[in-house]
Amino acid sequence: MNTKTLYELGTEYLQQADILRRQIAALREKLRRINPLSKEAYKIKSVLSVLYRQRSEAVQTGTALINYYGREKTV
């Protein structure tokens, strides 16, 4: 069994947040190129809403885990 420290887990959460950030950026770029009133735009906006929430939670959790014992890392 591979046990991780809270700092390592926090770092993984922040790495996931970065992946989500890149996915959000790609979808926002796609959204800029299509009709904002189209069904596709509506679907993208729905997905973005979920991704924004997931990224926010990943950043909050990662930061809390990293700082649990007083270590600090800015996001």
PyMOL commands that set and color helices and strands:
alter all, ss='L'
color gray80, all
select helices_A, chain A and resi 6-32+39-66
alter helices_A, ss='H'
color red, helices_A
deselect
rebuild
show_as cartoon
